[in-house]
Amino acid sequence: MITRTLTIEDATPESIAPYGVYVGAQPGVPVYAAWSGVTIYGALPAEIGSGGELLHVRMEAHAFPAQLALMERHFKHAQTYLSANGKPYVMVLGTETENGLPQFSSLRAFLFREASGIALHPGTWHEFPLALEDDTRFTVMTRHEAHQNDLTDRAYPMDARGPDLERFEIRHLAEIIIPRP
């Protein structure tokens, strides 16, 4: 079994660029549009996908455990996580794949502060956002297909595979520790 402790890095547009697009206030971002007293800063250049029903769901989380439980990825869209109540959280992200699973040596942990989020690049391995405080809420934009599970021979209860989902429990393969910041 692999054992690895991740270092938590600050989530910035540059640091998370291999995994997705940073969503949140950024100094120096140009005005995208303005009318009737509304100003929109910067367009979100993320591939949101097409040909599927978009779900906008609310997610609530309690303070996270110190060990990563599962990893998943989506192939058809940029699943997006946004802080709904401004509380900080950590996301573990990875791009590398080995034997159909995330390459554990490539995983990185990012701290998202205040009201920020990420629109994941399709294929990015990720865990659900890990709350630092109880009652942390998120708005999640995802495809309906991301909730379909066609995997009937599940070795572990959270394993899933569908038209836009691949998810595996990893606790039996690797002990990935995320220290609290």
Helices and strands as residue ranges (DSSP letters): E 2-5, E 8-10, E 20-24, E 31-35, E 38-41, E 54-61, E 70-73, E 80-83, E 89-94, E 97-98, E 101-102, G 104-106, E 108-112, E 116-120, E 125-126, E 130-131, E 136-143, G 144-147, E 160-162, E 165-169, E 174-177
